[in-house]
């Protein structure tokens, strides 16, 4: 999903209202500083114009591949942790408490 940083802040503020300030999360944010090519001749990063950069970030944000990969990692991590004794019989609750089930 492509957004401006201001739009992202608004979305995060809404998530904080819904889930609380201490809700765990993982996030990946890419900005115009991530859209560059390394120039071996000058030994520096070459950045692109704003329209080009926005289109690249829109391509990244619009790709389902990233979301599929993250979903698979979450599923794998859940399967792994469900088999560890330290997590045995516990479930996450939105009120920040681990409750024995």
MOPAC internal coordinates of N, CA, C and O (Angstrom, degrees):
PM7 1SCF
backbone

  N    0.0000 0     0.00 0     0.00 0    0    0    0
  C    1.4361 1     0.00 0     0.00 0    1    0    0
  C    1.5278 1   107.73 1     0.00 0    2    1    0
  O    1.2310 1   120.67 1   -51.98 1    3    2    1
  N    1.2994 1   116.33 1   128.02 1    3    2    1
  C    1.4587 1   122.30 1  -179.97 1    5    3    2
  C    1.5181 1   110.04 1   -94.94 1    6    5    3
  O    1.2310 1   120.32 1   -50.48 1    7    6    5
  N    1.3268 1   116.99 1   129.52 1    7    6    5
  C    1.4569 1   122.65 1   178.97 1    9    7    6
  C    1.5185 1   109.27 1  -147.08 1   10    9    7
  O    1.2310 1   121.38 1   -13.50 1   11   10    9
  N    1.3037 1   114.97 1   166.50 1   11   10    9
  C    1.4567 1   119.59 1   168.60 1   13   11   10
  C    1.5265 1   107.65 1   -85.02 1   14   13   11
  O    1.2310 1   120.13 1   -15.31 1   15   14   13
  N    1.3101 1   117.36 1   164.69 1   15   14   13
  C    1.4655 1   119.92 1   177.81 1   17   15   14
  C    1.5260 1   111.25 1   -62.56 1   18   17   15
  O    1.2310 1   120.43 1   146.25 1   19   18   17
  N    1.3201 1   116.78 1   -33.75 1   19   18   17
  C    1.4666 1   120.39 1   177.51 1   21   19   18
  C    1.5261 1   111.02 1   -64.90 1   22   21   19
  O    1.2310 1   120.42 1   136.98 1   23   22   21
  N    1.3276 1   116.80 1   -43.02 1   23   22   21
  C    1.4706 1   120.78 1   177.37 1   25   23   22
  C    1.5226 1   110.42 1   -65.14 1   26   25   23
  O    1.2310 1   120.33 1   142.28 1   27   26   25
  N    1.3186 1   116.98 1   -37.72 1   27   26   25
  C    1.4572 1   120.79 1   177.40 1   29   27   26
  C    1.5248 1   110.40 1   -63.64 1   30   29   27
  O    1.2310 1   120.25 1   136.96 1   31   30   29
  N    1.3294 1   117.12 1   -43.04 1   31   30   29
  C    1.4665 1   120.99 1   177.92 1   33   31   30
  C    1.5248 1   110.83 1   -58.97 1   34   33   31
  O    1.2310 1   120.42 1   137.20 1   35   34   33
  N    1.3377 1   116.80 1   -42.80 1   35   34   33
  C    1.4658 1   120.12 1   178.79 1   37   35   34
  C    1.5291 1   110.96 1   -61.57 1   38   37   35
  O    1.2310 1   120.63 1   137.53 1   39   38   37
  N    1.3207 1   116.39 1   -42.47 1   39   38   37
  C    1.4720 1   120.23 1   178.74 1   41   39   38
  C    1.5166 1   111.27 1   -64.42 1   42   41   39
  O    1.2310 1   120.55 1   139.03 1   43   42   41
  N    1.3087 1   116.55 1   -40.97 1   43   42   41
  C    1.4640 1   120.26 1   179.25 1   45   43   42
  C    1.5228 1   110.53 1   -66.19 1   46   45   43
  O    1.2310 1   120.54 1   138.98 1   47   46   45
  N    1.3321 1   116.57 1   -41.02 1   47   46   45
  C    1.4727 1   119.60 1   176.98 1   49   47   46
  C    1.5276 1   110.98 1   -58.46 1   50   49   47
  O    1.2310 1   120.00 1   139.70 1   51   50   49
  N    1.3282 1   117.60 1   -40.30 1   51   50   49
  C    1.4693 1   121.41 1   178.77 1   53   51   50
  C    1.5298 1   110.74 1   -67.00 1   54   53   51
  O    1.2310 1   120.63 1   139.90 1   55   54   53
  N    1.3371 1   116.41 1   -40.10 1   55   54   53
  C    1.4682 1   119.49 1   177.80 1   57   55   54
  C    1.5185 1   110.72 1   -63.77 1   58   57   55
  O    1.2310 1   120.19 1   140.53 1   59   58   57
  N    1.3273 1   117.24 1   -39.47 1   59   58   57
  C    1.4598 1   120.70 1   178.67 1   61   59   58
  C    1.5195 1   110.29 1   -63.54 1   62   61   59
  O    1.2310 1   120.04 1   138.96 1   63   62   61
  N    1.3130 1   117.53 1   -41.04 1   63   62   61
  C    1.4672 1   120.85 1   177.04 1   65   63   62
  C    1.5207 1   110.99 1   -60.76 1   66   65   63
  O    1.2310 1   120.23 1   138.36 1   67   66   65
  N    1.3312 1   117.16 1   -41.64 1   67   66   65
  C    1.4629 1   121.45 1  -176.72 1   69   67   66
  C    1.5283 1   112.60 1   -76.50 1   70   69   67
  O    1.2310 1   120.33 1   139.69 1   71   70   69
  N    1.3406 1   116.97 1   -40.31 1   71   70   69
  C    1.4626 1   120.02 1  -170.00 1   73   71   70
  C    1.5143 1   114.11 1  -110.43 1   74   73   71
  O    1.2310 1   119.89 1   167.30 1   75   74   73
  N    1.3138 1   117.81 1   -12.70 1   75   74   73
  C    1.4615 1   121.33 1  -179.65 1   77   75   74
  C    1.5189 1   111.97 1    95.57 1   78   77   75
  O    1.2310 1   121.42 1   -26.46 1   79   78   77
  N    1.3124 1   114.90 1   153.54 1   79   78   77
  C    1.4606 1   120.89 1  -176.23 1   81   79   78
  C    1.5196 1   113.49 1   -65.81 1   82   81   79
  O    1.2310 1   119.89 1   155.39 1   83   82   81
  N    1.3185 1   117.81 1   -24.61 1   83   82   81
  C    1.4612 1   120.88 1  -176.43 1   85   83   82
  C    1.5226 1   113.31 1  -101.02 1   86   85   83
  O    1.2310 1   120.11 1  -168.34 1   87   86   85
  N    1.3262 1   117.40 1    11.66 1   87   86   85
  C    1.4656 1   120.22 1   178.47 1   89   87   86
  C    1.5263 1   109.41 1   -66.85 1   90   89   87
  O    1.2310 1   120.09 1   -46.60 1   91   90   89
  N    1.3210 1   117.44 1   133.40 1   91   90   89
  C    1.4666 1   119.50 1   179.22 1   93   91   90
  C    1.5289 1   110.54 1   -68.02 1   94   93   91
  O    1.2310 1   121.13 1   -30.22 1   95   94   93
  N    1.3118 1   115.44 1   149.78 1   95   94   93
  C    1.4620 1   119.68 1   177.34 1   97   95   94
  C    1.5247 1   109.59 1  -157.60 1   98   97   95
  O    1.2310 1   121.24 1   -13.42 1   99   98   97
  N    1.2967 1   115.23 1   166.58 1   99   98   97
  C    1.4655 1   123.16 1   170.85 1  101   99   98
  C    1.5135 1   106.00 1  -133.77 1  102  101   99
  O    1.2310 1   120.37 1   -38.51 1  103  102  101
  N    1.3222 1   116.90 1   141.49 1  103  102  101
  C    1.4585 1   119.25 1  -176.39 1  105  103  102
  C    1.5223 1   110.34 1  -147.04 1  106  105  103
  O    1.2310 1   121.50 1   -29.75 1  107  106  105
  N    1.2877 1   114.73 1   150.25 1  107  106  105
  C    1.4502 1   122.79 1   174.12 1  109  107  106
  C    1.5174 1   106.75 1  -130.34 1  110  109  107
  O    1.2310 1   120.19 1   -56.19 1  111  110  109
  N    1.3189 1   117.25 1   123.81 1  111  110  109
  C    1.4574 1   121.36 1  -179.70 1  113  111  110
  C    1.5245 1   107.78 1  -124.81 1  114  113  111
  O    1.2310 1   121.27 1   -51.50 1  115  114  113
  N    1.3061 1   115.18 1   128.50 1  115  114  113
  C    1.4474 1   121.27 1   176.91 1  117  115  114
  C    1.5189 1   108.16 1  -115.90 1  118  117  115
  O    1.2310 1   120.34 1   -44.74 1  119  118  117
  N    1.3155 1   116.95 1   135.26 1  119  118  117
  C    1.4567 1   121.72 1  -179.35 1  121  119  118
  C    1.5261 1   109.48 1  -125.14 1  122  121  119
  O    1.2310 1   121.06 1     4.00 1  123  122  121
  N    1.3181 1   115.58 1  -176.00 1  123  122  121
  C    1.4623 1   120.36 1  -179.41 1  125  123  122
  C    1.5295 1   111.64 1   -59.06 1  126  125  123
  O    1.2310 1   119.88 1   157.11 1  127  126  125
  N    1.3232 1   117.83 1   -22.89 1  127  126  125
  C    1.4670 1   120.50 1   179.03 1  129  127  126
  C    1.5272 1   112.69 1   -74.26 1  130  129  127
  O    1.2310 1   120.33 1   170.25 1  131  130  129
  N    1.3175 1   116.97 1    -9.75 1  131  130  129
  C    1.4611 1   121.13 1   177.77 1  133  131  130
  C    1.5261 1   112.21 1   -95.33 1  134  133  131
  O    1.2310 1   120.09 1   171.19 1  135  134  133
  N    1.3250 1   117.44 1    -8.81 1  135  134  133
  C    1.4670 1   121.89 1  -176.78 1  137  135  134
  C    1.5219 1   108.04 1  -102.10 1  138  137  135
  O    1.2310 1   121.04 1   -87.73 1  139  138  137
  N    1.3219 1   115.62 1    92.27 1  139  138  137
  C    1.4591 1   120.74 1  -179.39 1  141  139  138
  C    1.5227 1   109.49 1  -156.91 1  142  141  139
  O    1.2310 1   121.61 1   -13.74 1  143  142  141
  N    1.2958 1   114.53 1   166.26 1  143  142  141
  C    1.4577 1   121.82 1   171.19 1  145  143  142
  C    1.5223 1   107.91 1  -122.13 1  146  145  143
  O    1.2310 1   120.82 1   -38.43 1  147  146  145
  N    1.3095 1   116.03 1   141.57 1  147  146  145
  C    1.4499 1   119.64 1   176.53 1  149  147  146
  C    1.5226 1   108.43 1   -82.30 1  150  149  147
  O    1.2310 1   120.75 1   -53.98 1  151  150  149
  N    1.3093 1   116.17 1   126.02 1  151  150  149
  C    1.4549 1   122.56 1  -179.57 1  153  151  150
  C    1.5277 1   107.95 1   -95.51 1  154  153  151
  O    1.2310 1   120.80 1   -70.69 1  155  154  153
  N    1.3247 1   116.07 1   109.31 1  155  154  153
  C    1.4602 1   120.36 1  -176.81 1  157  155  154
  C    1.5242 1   112.44 1   -68.43 1  158  157  155
  O    1.2310 1   120.19 1   153.04 1  159  158  157
  N    1.3257 1   117.25 1   -26.96 1  159  158  157
  C    1.4691 1   120.18 1  -179.86 1  161  159  158
  C    1.5269 1   111.58 1   -70.45 1  162  161  159
  O    1.2310 1   120.58 1   138.30 1  163  162  161
  N    1.3268 1   116.50 1   -41.70 1  163  162  161
  C    1.4704 1   120.04 1  -178.42 1  165  163  162
  C    1.5251 1   112.20 1   -96.91 1  166  165  163
  O    1.2310 1   121.06 1   169.34 1  167  166  165
  N    1.3361 1   115.58 1   -10.66 1  167  166  165
  C    1.4608 1   121.53 1  -178.04 1  169  167  166
  C    1.5291 1   111.69 1    62.23 1  170  169  167
  O    1.2310 1   120.43 1  -147.06 1  171  170  169
  N    1.3355 1   116.79 1    32.94 1  171  170  169
  C    1.4555 1   122.47 1  -179.58 1  173  171  170
  C    1.5181 1   110.18 1  -134.86 1  174  173  171
  O    1.2310 1   121.33 1   -15.12 1  175  174  173
  N    1.3254 1   115.07 1   164.88 1  175  174  173
  C    1.4609 1   121.29 1   175.90 1  177  175  174
  C    1.5197 1   109.23 1   -83.91 1  178  177  175
  O    1.2310 1   120.70 1   -46.99 1  179  178  177
  N    1.3303 1   116.26 1   133.01 1  179  178  177
  C    1.4596 1   121.79 1   175.57 1  181  179  178
  C    1.5235 1   108.43 1  -102.76 1  182  181  179
  O    1.2310 1   120.38 1   -59.71 1  183  182  181
  N    1.3295 1   116.88 1   120.29 1  183  182  181
  C    1.4602 1   122.74 1   179.13 1  185  183  182
  C    1.5162 1   109.52 1   -98.04 1  186  185  183
  O    1.2310 1   120.68 1   -17.18 1  187  186  185
  N    1.3178 1   116.31 1   162.82 1  187  186  185
  C    1.4529 1   122.74 1  -174.88 1  189  187  186
  C    1.5237 1   110.14 1  -111.34 1  190  189  187
  O    1.2310 1   120.81 1   -10.21 1  191  190  189
  N    1.3257 1   116.05 1   169.79 1  191  190  189
  C    1.4565 1   121.37 1   177.14 1  193  191  190
  C    1.5182 1   111.44 1   -66.90 1  194  193  191
  O    1.2310 1   120.85 1   -14.45 1  195  194  193
  N    1.3316 1   115.97 1   165.55 1  195  194  193
  C    1.4594 1   122.17 1  -174.26 1  197  195  194
  C    1.5322 1   112.53 1   -62.05 1  198  197  195
  O    1.2310 1   119.53 1   135.05 1  199  198  197
  N    1.3244 1   118.49 1   -44.95 1  199  198  197
  C    1.4709 1   120.31 1  -178.54 1  201  199  198
  C    1.5192 1   110.56 1   -63.29 1  202  201  199
  O    1.2310 1   120.39 1   134.21 1  203  202  201
  N    1.3234 1   116.85 1   -45.79 1  203  202  201
  C    1.4667 1   121.73 1   177.79 1  205  203  202
  C    1.5294 1   109.99 1   -58.12 1  206  205  203
  O    1.2310 1   120.88 1   132.28 1  207  206  205
  N    1.3337 1   115.93 1   -47.72 1  207  206  205
  C    1.4615 1   121.63 1  -178.53 1  209  207  206
  C    1.5260 1   111.49 1   -62.74 1  210  209  207
  O    1.2310 1   120.14 1   135.91 1  211  210  209
  N    1.3319 1   117.33 1   -44.09 1  211  210  209
  C    1.4651 1   120.58 1   178.27 1  213  211  210
  C    1.5205 1   110.75 1   -61.52 1  214  213  211
  O    1.2310 1   120.34 1   139.50 1  215  214  213
  N    1.3260 1   116.95 1   -40.50 1  215  214  213
  C    1.4632 1   119.79 1   179.63 1  217  215  214
  C    1.5229 1   111.64 1   -66.41 1  218  217  215
  O    1.2310 1   119.99 1   140.52 1  219  218  217
  N    1.3315 1   117.62 1   -39.48 1  219  218  217
  C    1.4707 1   120.70 1   176.82 1  221  219  218
  C    1.5251 1   110.29 1   -63.02 1  222  221  219
  O    1.2310 1   120.36 1   133.34 1  223  222  221
  N    1.3307 1   116.91 1   -46.66 1  223  222  221
  C    1.4687 1   120.10 1   179.99 1  225  223  222
  C    1.5243 1   111.55 1   -66.33 1  226  225  223
  O    1.2310 1   120.09 1   146.60 1  227  226  225
  N    1.3344 1   117.44 1   -33.40 1  227  226  225
  C    1.4667 1   120.44 1   175.99 1  229  227  226
  C    1.5275 1   109.69 1   -65.83 1  230  229  227
  O    1.2310 1   120.15 1   141.41 1  231  230  229
  N    1.3286 1   117.31 1   -38.59 1  231  230  229
  C    1.4720 1   120.40 1   176.48 1  233  231  230
  C    1.5237 1   110.65 1   -62.23 1  234  233  231
  O    1.2310 1   120.43 1   135.75 1  235  234  233
  N    1.3227 1   116.78 1   -44.25 1  235  234  233
  C    1.4668 1   120.94 1   179.41 1  237  235  234
  C    1.5251 1   110.24 1   -63.67 1  238  237  235
  O    1.2310 1   120.58 1   132.71 1  239  238  237
  N    1.3225 1   116.50 1   -47.29 1  239  238  237
  C    1.4617 1   121.04 1  -178.33 1  241  239  238
  C    1.5115 1   113.59 1   -68.23 1  242  241  239
  O    1.2310 1   120.20 1   154.12 1  243  242  241
  N    1.3187 1   117.22 1   -25.88 1  243  242  241
  C    1.4553 1   121.07 1  -178.92 1  245  243  242
  C    1.5164 1   114.44 1   -89.48 1  246  245  243
  O    1.2310 1   120.76 1   177.01 1  247  246  245
  N    1.3070 1   116.15 1    -2.99 1  247  246  245
  C    1.4598 1   120.46 1  -177.91 1  249  247  246
  C    1.5239 1   110.85 1   -83.44 1  250  249  247
  O    1.2310 1   120.58 1   -48.96 1  251  250  249
  N    1.3083 1   116.50 1   131.04 1  251  250  249
  C    1.4664 1   120.10 1   176.91 1  253  251  250
  C    1.5249 1   111.10 1   -79.41 1  254  253  251
  O    1.2310 1   119.85 1   164.95 1  255  254  253
  N    1.3180 1   117.89 1   -15.05 1  255  254  253
  C    1.4600 1   121.83 1  -177.23 1  257  255  254
  C    1.5317 1   111.33 1   -56.92 1  258  257  255
  O    1.2310 1   120.47 1   132.97 1  259  258  257
  N    1.3201 1   116.71 1   -47.03 1  259  258  257
  C    1.4661 1   120.76 1  -178.29 1  261  259  258
  C    1.5263 1   110.23 1   -60.98 1  262  261  259
  O    1.2310 1   120.54 1   135.05 1  263  262  261
  N    1.3376 1   116.56 1   -44.95 1  263  262  261
  C    1.4636 1   120.63 1  -178.85 1  265  263  262
  C    1.5253 1   111.17 1   -65.74 1  266  265  263
  O    1.2310 1   120.32 1   143.15 1  267  266  265
  N    1.3286 1   116.99 1   -36.85 1  267  266  265
  C    1.4679 1   120.61 1   177.44 1  269  267  266
  C    1.5249 1   110.40 1   -64.90 1  270  269  267
  O    1.2310 1   120.42 1   136.67 1  271  270  269
  N    1.3324 1   116.80 1   -43.33 1  271  270  269
  C    1.4612 1   120.71 1   179.75 1  273  271  270
  C    1.5309 1   111.09 1   -63.87 1  274  273  271
  O    1.2310 1   120.26 1   136.20 1  275  274  273
  N    1.3273 1   117.11 1   -43.80 1  275  274  273
  C    1.4625 1   120.75 1   178.64 1  277  275  274
  C    1.5284 1   110.03 1   -64.15 1  278  277  275
  O    1.2310 1   120.33 1   137.87 1  279  278  277
  N    1.3253 1   116.97 1   -42.13 1  279  278  277
  C    1.4641 1   120.84 1   177.28 1  281  279  278
  C    1.5164 1   111.95 1   -59.07 1  282  281  279
  O    1.2310 1   120.58 1   138.21 1  283  282  281
  N    1.3312 1   116.50 1   -41.79 1  283  282  281
  C    1.4641 1   120.64 1   177.73 1  285  283  282
  C    1.5245 1   111.12 1   -65.11 1  286  285  283
  O    1.2310 1   120.43 1   139.48 1  287  286  285
  N    1.3340 1   116.78 1   -40.52 1  287  286  285
  C    1.4666 1   119.63 1   178.74 1  289  287  286
  C    1.5222 1   111.02 1   -64.29 1  290  289  287
  O    1.2310 1   120.38 1   139.12 1  291  290  289
  N    1.3265 1   116.88 1   -40.88 1  291  290  289
  C    1.4708 1   120.42 1   177.77 1  293  291  290
  C    1.5259 1   109.83 1   -62.52 1  294  293  291
  O    1.2310 1   120.22 1   133.17 1  295  294  293
  N    1.3376 1   117.18 1   -46.83 1  295  294  293
  C    1.4640 1   120.55 1   178.63 1  297  295  294
  C    1.5231 1   111.26 1   -58.92 1  298  297  295
  O    1.2310 1   120.16 1   135.21 1  299  298  297
  N    1.3426 1   117.30 1   -44.79 1  299  298  297
  C    1.4639 1   121.35 1   179.55 1  301  299  298
  C    1.5227 1   111.40 1   -62.74 1  302  301  299
  O    1.2310 1   120.43 1   138.24 1  303  302  301
  N    1.3180 1   116.78 1   -41.76 1  303  302  301
  C    1.4533 1   120.76 1  -179.19 1  305  303  302
  C    1.5289 1   111.22 1   -67.24 1  306  305  303
  O    1.2310 1   120.63 1   140.25 1  307  306  305
  N    1.3273 1   116.40 1   -39.75 1  307  306  305
  C    1.4655 1   120.44 1   176.82 1  309  307  306
  C    1.5260 1   110.26 1   -60.65 1  310  309  307
  O    1.2310 1   120.59 1   131.98 1  311  310  309
  N    1.3384 1   116.48 1   -48.02 1  311  310  309
  C    1.4722 1   120.27 1   179.64 1  313  311  310
  C    1.5262 1   110.91 1   -59.49 1  314  313  311
  O    1.2310 1   120.24 1   136.80 1  315  314  313
  N    1.3206 1   117.15 1   -43.20 1  315  314  313
  C    1.4585 1   121.15 1  -179.87 1  317  315  314
  C    1.5231 1   111.38 1   -62.77 1  318  317  315
  O    1.2310 1   120.43 1   130.64 1  319  318  317
  N    1.3092 1   116.79 1   -49.36 1  319  318  317
  C    1.4558 1   120.79 1  -174.93 1  321  319  318
  C    1.5309 1   113.25 1   -72.05 1  322  321  319
  O    1.2310 1   120.09 1   151.02 1  323  322  321
  N    1.3271 1   117.44 1   -28.98 1  323  322  321
  C    1.4654 1   119.60 1   177.88 1  325  323  322
  C    1.5245 1   111.11 1   -62.91 1  326  325  323
  O    1.2310 1   120.31 1   156.22 1  327  326  325
  N    1.3220 1   117.02 1   -23.78 1  327  326  325
  C    1.4586 1   120.96 1  -178.78 1  329  327  326
  C    1.5281 1   113.11 1   -92.75 1  330  329  327
  O    1.2310 1   119.86 1   177.75 1  331  330  329
  N    1.3161 1   117.88 1    -2.25 1  331  330  329
  C    1.4617 1   120.61 1   179.29 1  333  331  330
  C    1.5248 1   109.87 1   -90.90 1  334  333  331
  O    1.2310 1   120.69 1   -44.21 1  335  334  333
  N    1.3109 1   116.29 1   135.79 1  335  334  333
  C    1.4672 1   120.44 1  -175.30 1  337  335  334
  C    1.5312 1   112.44 1   -63.64 1  338  337  335
  O    1.2310 1   119.72 1   152.03 1  339  338  337
  N    1.3162 1   118.14 1   -27.97 1  339  338  337
  C    1.4625 1   120.24 1  -178.50 1  341  339  338
  C    1.5336 1   111.81 1   -63.32 1  342  341  339
  O    1.2310 1   120.39 1   154.59 1  343  342  341
  N    1.3288 1   116.85 1   -25.41 1  343  342  341
  C    1.4671 1   120.67 1  -179.90 1  345  343  342
  C    1.5170 1   113.08 1  -102.74 1  346  345  343
  O    1.2310 1   120.03 1  -177.40 1  347  346  345
  N    1.2947 1   117.55 1     2.60 1  347  346  345
  C    1.4527 1   122.48 1  -175.22 1  349  347  346
  C    1.5256 1   111.64 1   -56.50 1  350  349  347
  O    1.2310 1   120.63 1   -54.57 1  351  350  349
  N    1.3222 1   116.41 1   125.43 1  351  350  349
  C    1.4551 1   121.90 1   174.50 1  353  351  350
  C    1.5151 1   115.09 1    74.77 1  354  353  351
  O    1.2310 1   119.37 1  -161.77 1  355  354  353
  N    1.3270 1   118.80 1    18.23 1  355  354  353
  C    1.4653 1   119.91 1  -179.04 1  357  355  354
  C    1.5254 1   110.25 1  -120.17 1  358  357  355
  O    1.2310 1   121.06 1   -31.10 1  359  358  357
  N    1.3188 1   115.57 1   148.90 1  359  358  357
  C    1.4513 1   122.57 1   176.58 1  361  359  358
  C    1.5149 1   109.31 1  -134.79 1  362  361  359
  O    1.2310 1   120.81 1   -31.40 1  363  362  361
  N    1.3135 1   116.06 1   148.60 1  363  362  361
  C    1.4668 1   121.21 1   177.26 1  365  363  362
  C    1.5161 1   109.46 1   -75.01 1  366  365  363
  O    1.2310 1   121.10 1   -44.57 1  367  366  365
  N    1.3106 1   115.49 1   135.43 1  367  366  365
  C    1.4575 1   122.59 1   173.96 1  369  367  366
  C    1.5294 1   108.01 1  -119.40 1  370  369  367
  O    1.2310 1   119.75 1   -34.56 1  371  370  369
  N    1.3188 1   118.07 1   145.44 1  371  370  369
  C    1.4635 1   120.59 1  -177.32 1  373  371  370
  C    1.5088 1   113.83 1   -70.02 1  374  373  371
  O    1.2310 1   119.60 1   171.66 1  375  374  373
  N    1.3128 1   118.37 1    -8.34 1  375  374  373
  C    1.4618 1   120.30 1   178.58 1  377  375  374
  C    1.5239 1   111.40 1   -91.20 1  378  377  375
  O    1.2310 1   120.25 1  -161.38 1  379  378  377
  N    1.3377 1   117.12 1    18.62 1  379  378  377
  C    1.4653 1   124.53 1   176.88 1  381  379  378
  C    1.5211 1   113.63 1    70.79 1  382  381  379
  O    1.2310 1   119.17 1  -164.24 1  383  382  381
  N    1.3233 1   119.19 1    15.76 1  383  382  381
  C    1.4581 1   121.38 1   178.67 1  385  383  382
  C    1.5149 1   110.09 1  -109.46 1  386  385  383
  O    1.2310 1   120.41 1   -40.55 1  387  386  385
  N    1.3226 1   116.83 1   139.45 1  387  386  385
  C    1.4592 1   121.13 1   167.08 1  389  387  386
  C    1.5173 1   106.25 1   -86.02 1  390  389  387
  O    1.2310 1   120.94 1   -55.14 1  391  390  389
  N    1.3169 1   115.80 1   124.86 1  391  390  389
  C    1.4539 1   120.09 1  -176.62 1  393  391  390
  C    1.5241 1   108.34 1  -117.16 1  394  393  391
  O    1.2310 1   120.04 1   -50.39 1  395  394  393
  N    1.3308 1   117.54 1   129.61 1  395  394  393
  C    1.4557 1   121.24 1   175.98 1  397  395  394
  C    1.5053 1   109.61 1   -69.28 1  398  397  395
  O    1.2310 1   121.34 1   -48.56 1  399  398  397
  N    1.3237 1   115.04 1   131.44 1  399  398  397
  C    1.4650 1   120.29 1  -177.74 1  401  399  398
  C    1.5040 1   109.24 1  -103.62 1  402  401  399
  O    1.2310 1   120.10 1   180.00 1  403  402  401

